[in-house]
Amino acid sequence: MIDLYNKFSNEFSVIAGPCVIEDPDMILRIAEKMQKITDNLGINYVFKASFDKANRTSITSFRGPGLEEGLRMLDNVKAKTGLPILTDIHEANQAAPVAEVADILQIPAFLCRQTDLLVAAAKTDKIINIKKAQFLAGYDMVHPAKKVTDSGNDKVMLTERGTLFGYGNLVVDMRNLKDMQEIGFPVVMDVTHSVQRPGGLGGKSGGDSKYAPTLALAAAASGVHSFFFETHEDPSIALADGPNMLAIDELGALLVKLLRVKEAIS
């Protein structure tokens, strides 16, 4: 686990997968294809999928298979590919069972100030990826990070995913990346959530994935070398976050460009 954390500190790294677990065969196919792409490019890769999307716009929105079944599916991906796993938790009592499977526990942006959730995650001794709330500045993330470190876990990562000023849109201020880097932990750019339009399609969130490459390239040029992408075989039929996702083949081409930017600024 220390080795994985150090890779996010020092190596080009990618967290990617579908927004939510749709079925076990689909997530395994995506994991295997992403593993092949990243292995060919020499990129540190972590598979991501959510067992439950507890913060959907509508009560009728697809949420996923739930904790027990979802963890079985994620464990199957891990067993068959050997990949490290990231998934998010929404309640403190989920931390311990999720830590039995996941290598990285993710704290959703809307919940990054929830003290009990952060403390429970910290006590698993897993890597904790805290997403910056849409209502916080980058430098404010020192406080959620300190809740984790004060609970005895210094394996913290901070993720930028845009700022919400209302009216169903997000804005990425690249200064937040610098401010979070100065806190002293690895910083991840969540590219696809940053082009989301929260609630933009009435009963569900919209987005515009055409902006994702621009944000990714800008973050890479600013010195960020860890990226978070939601990807799918066919985003048009994804059960969550389809409008802001990148198709796997499109993502593979973008990773090549990001590596070139990294090399250019090294």
URZI-V565893 format. One record per residue. N is the residue number from 1. RES is the residue in one small letter. D_FIRST is the distance of its C-alpha to the first C-alpha in Angstrom with 2 decimals. Layout:
n->N res->RES d_first->D_FIRST
n->N res->RES d_first->D_FIRST
This chain:
n->1 res->m d_first->0.00
n->2 res->i d_first->3.80
n->3 res->d d_first->5.31
n->4 res->l d_first->5.04
n->5 res->y d_first->6.23
n->6 res->n d_first->8.57
n->7 res->k d_first->9.86
n->8 res->f d_first->11.09
n->9 res->s d_first->12.67
n->10 res->n d_first->14.37
n->11 res->e d_first->14.79
n->12 res->f d_first->16.77
n->13 res->s d_first->14.61
n->14 res->v d_first->15.99
n->15 res->i d_first->15.33
n->16 res->a d_first->18.32
n->17 res->g d_first->20.12
n->18 res->p d_first->23.09
n->19 res->c d_first->23.71
n->20 res->v d_first->24.07
n->21 res->i d_first->23.93
n->22 res->e d_first->27.51
n->23 res->d d_first->27.46
n->24 res->p d_first->25.14
n->25 res->d d_first->26.77
n->26 res->m d_first->26.52
n->27 res->i d_first->22.80
n->28 res->l d_first->22.24
n->29 res->r d_first->24.70
n->30 res->i d_first->23.10
n->31 res->a d_first->19.60
n->32 res->e d_first->21.23
n->33 res->k d_first->23.38
n->34 res->m d_first->20.73
n->35 res->q d_first->18.63
n->36 res->k d_first->21.83
n->37 res->i d_first->22.61
n->38 res->t d_first->19.35
n->39 res->d d_first->19.21
n->40 res->n d_first->22.80
n->41 res->l d_first->22.06
n->42 res->g d_first->19.00
n->43 res->i d_first->16.92
n->44 res->n d_first->13.19
n->45 res->y d_first->13.56
n->46 res->v d_first->12.15
n->47 res->f d_first->14.78
n->48 res->k d_first->16.27
n->49 res->a d_first->19.08
n->50 res->s d_first->20.44
n->51 res->f d_first->21.82
n->52 res->d d_first->24.24
n->53 res->k d_first->25.67
n->54 res->a d_first->27.18
n->55 res->n d_first->28.63
n->56 res->r d_first->30.90
n->57 res->t d_first->34.26
n->58 res->s d_first->36.41
n->59 res->i d_first->36.34
n->60 res->t d_first->37.28
n->61 res->s d_first->34.33
n->62 res->f d_first->31.98
n->63 res->r d_first->28.89
n->64 res->g d_first->27.05
n->65 res->p d_first->26.85
n->66 res->g d_first->25.50
n->67 res->l d_first->22.65
n->68 res->e d_first->23.35
n->69 res->e d_first->24.45
n->70 res->g d_first->21.96
n->71 res->l d_first->18.95
n->72 res->r d_first->20.73
n->73 res->m d_first->21.08
n->74 res->l d_first->17.49
n->75 res->d d_first->16.49
n->76 res->n d_first->19.19
n->77 res->v d_first->17.83
n->78 res->k d_first->14.42
n->79 res->a d_first->16.44
n->80 res->k d_first->18.86
n->81 res->t d_first->16.85
n->82 res->g d_first->13.42
n->83 res->l d_first->12.21
n->84 res->p d_first->9.28
n->85 res->i d_first->11.31
n->86 res->l d_first->12.35
n->87 res->t d_first->15.33
n->88 res->d d_first->17.35
n->89 res->i d_first->18.76
n->90 res->h d_first->22.25
n->91 res->e d_first->22.95
n->92 res->a d_first->21.43
n->93 res->n d_first->22.03
n->94 res->q d_first->19.82
n->95 res->a d_first->16.57
n->96 res->a d_first->16.19
n->97 res->p d_first->17.21
n->98 res->v d_first->15.20
n->99 res->a d_first->11.94
n->100 res->e d_first->12.98
n->101 res->v d_first->12.60
n->102 res->a d_first->10.74
n->103 res->d d_first->7.14
n->104 res->i d_first->8.97
n->105 res->l d_first->12.15
n->106 res->q d_first->14.95
n->107 res->i d_first->17.93
n->108 res->p d_first->21.08
n->109 res->a d_first->23.29
n->110 res->f d_first->26.19
n->111 res->l d_first->24.15
n->112 res->c d_first->22.33
n->113 res->r d_first->24.80
n->114 res->q d_first->24.52
n->115 res->t d_first->23.67
n->116 res->d d_first->23.19
n->117 res->l d_first->20.77
n->118 res->l d_first->18.63
n->119 res->v d_first->18.81
n->120 res->a d_first->18.00
n->121 res->a d_first->14.88
n->122 res->a d_first->13.83
n->123 res->k d_first->14.57
n->124 res->t d_first->12.03
n->125 res->d d_first->9.33
n->126 res->k d_first->7.44
n->127 res->i d_first->7.46
n->128 res->i d_first->11.26
n->129 res->n d_first->13.35
n->130 res->i d_first->16.90
n->131 res->k d_first->19.74
n->132 res->k d_first->22.74
n->133 res->a d_first->25.71
n->134 res->q d_first->28.64
n->135 res->f d_first->30.77
n->136 res->l d_first->28.78
n->137 res->a d_first->28.91
n->138 res->g d_first->25.84
n->139 res->y d_first->26.49
n->140 res->d d_first->26.64
n->141 res->m d_first->22.91
n->142 res->v d_first->22.59
n->143 res->h d_first->23.66
n->144 res->p d_first->21.12
n->145 res->a d_first->18.34
n->146 res->k d_first->20.12
n->147 res->k d_first->20.29
n->148 res->v d_first->16.52
n->149 res->t d_first->16.33
n->150 res->d d_first->19.48
n->151 res->s d_first->17.92
n->152 res->g d_first->15.47
n->153 res->n d_first->12.33
n->154 res->d d_first->12.13
n->155 res->k d_first->9.18
n->156 res->v d_first->12.01
n->157 res->m d_first->13.19
n->158 res->l d_first->16.91
n->159 res->t d_first->18.72
n->160 res->e d_first->22.43
n->161 res->r d_first->24.47
n->162 res->g d_first->28.03
n->163 res->t d_first->30.57
n->164 res->l d_first->33.22
n->165 res->f d_first->36.76
n->166 res->g d_first->38.32
n->167 res->y d_first->40.37
n->168 res->g d_first->37.56
n->169 res->n d_first->35.84
n->170 res->l d_first->32.83
n->171 res->v d_first->32.97
n->172 res->v d_first->30.22
n->173 res->d d_first->30.93
n->174 res->m d_first->29.02
n->175 res->r d_first->29.50
n->176 res->n d_first->26.83
n->177 res->l d_first->24.21
n->178 res->k d_first->25.49
n->179 res->d d_first->25.74
n->180 res->m d_first->22.15
n->181 res->q d_first->20.98
n->182 res->e d_first->23.12
n->183 res->i d_first->21.30
n->184 res->g d_first->18.52
n->185 res->f d_first->15.44
n->186 res->p d_first->14.46
n->187 res->v d_first->17.19
n->188 res->v d_first->17.42
n->189 res->m d_first->20.87
n->190 res->d d_first->21.51
n->191 res->v d_first->24.45
n->192 res->t d_first->25.90
n->193 res->h d_first->25.87
n->194 res->s d_first->27.61
n->195 res->v d_first->30.57
n->196 res->q d_first->30.93
n->197 res->r d_first->34.25
n->198 res->p d_first->33.58
n->199 res->g d_first->36.34
n->200 res->g d_first->38.02
n->201 res->l d_first->39.36
n->202 res->g d_first->40.99
n->203 res->g d_first->39.15
n->204 res->k d_first->35.90
n->205 res->s d_first->34.02
n->206 res->g d_first->35.04
n->207 res->g d_first->33.72
n->208 res->d d_first->34.58
n->209 res->s d_first->32.13
n->210 res->k d_first->34.49
n->211 res->y d_first->33.17
n->212 res->a d_first->29.50
n->213 res->p d_first->29.82
n->214 res->t d_first->31.68
n->215 res->l d_first->29.05
n->216 res->a d_first->26.23
n->217 res->l d_first->28.32
n->218 res->a d_first->29.27
n->219 res->a d_first->25.71
n->220 res->a d_first->24.86
n->221 res->a d_first->28.03
n->222 res->s d_first->27.00
n->223 res->g d_first->23.92
n->224 res->v d_first->21.20
n->225 res->h d_first->18.94
n->226 res->s d_first->16.69
n->227 res->f d_first->18.62
n->228 res->f d_first->18.74
n->229 res->f d_first->21.47
n->230 res->e d_first->23.01
n->231 res->t d_first->24.58
n->232 res->h d_first->26.91
n->233 res->e d_first->29.27
n->234 res->d d_first->32.16
n->235 res->p d_first->31.54
n->236 res->s d_first->35.20
n->237 res->i d_first->34.62
n->238 res->a d_first->31.19
n->239 res->l d_first->31.42
n->240 res->a d_first->29.66
n->241 res->d d_first->29.40
n->242 res->g d_first->31.22
n->243 res->p d_first->33.23
n->244 res->n d_first->30.30
n->245 res->m d_first->28.19
n->246 res->l d_first->28.25
n->247 res->a d_first->29.15
n->248 res->i d_first->26.71
n->249 res->d d_first->29.20
n->250 res->e d_first->29.84
n->251 res->l d_first->26.18
n->252 res->g d_first->25.90
n->253 res->a d_first->28.87
n->254 res->l d_first->27.52
n->255 res->l d_first->24.27
n->256 res->v d_first->26.61
n->257 res->k d_first->28.44
n->258 res->l d_first->25.41
n->259 res->l d_first->24.38
n->260 res->r d_first->27.97
n->261 res->v d_first->27.91
n->262 res->k d_first->24.79
n->263 res->e d_first->26.63
n->264 res->a d_first->29.80
n->265 res->i d_first->28.48
n->266 res->s d_first->26.45
